[in-house]
């Protein structure tokens, strides 16, 4: 997400529910800053860009 976008808890929860509905499975959705240090390396290795807004 754009760092200047202010996404609140309800928006984040709605996004998570939409993704779960589309994938038909449970997902964890967190902001990058919400990750603990030990998890960041794994996330950086495994993350896949699925959408990028044209500038």
N, C-alpha and C positions, 0 to 999 in steps of 0.2 A: 504494500500500500504506500501511497505517497505519504511521506513523513509529516507533511503539513495538514493532512486530512485528520480531523479529530473524530475518531471512531469510538463511540461509547460502548458500554457493556451490552446494551440491548441490540445495537447494530451488529456487533461481533457475534452475539448469540444467534441472531437471525441468520447471519451468513453461515454459521456452523450448521444450523438446522437445514438450510437450503442445500448445503453440500451433502449432508447425510442423506437427505431425501433423493438427491440425484444419484448418489453412489450406492444407495441402499445398504449402508454400513455406518457404524459409529466412527467419528473422526474427532481428533483433538485439534483445536484451532487456537493458536496463541500468537501474540505479537513477538517479533524477534527480540525485543527488549525484555519480554516476559520470560524468556528462556533462562534456565540456570546455566552457568558457565560450562559445566561438564557436557551439556546437551548441545551447545552451539556447534562444536566440531562435527558431530554426527549429522546435525541438520544441514550444515553447509555442504557436507559431502553428498547427502541424499536429496537435497531440494531440487525441484524441477519447476521451471518457469512455465506456467500454463496460460498466462495472459499478460500482455504488456500494452499499455496505452501508448498510442503514437504521440510523439511530441510535436 
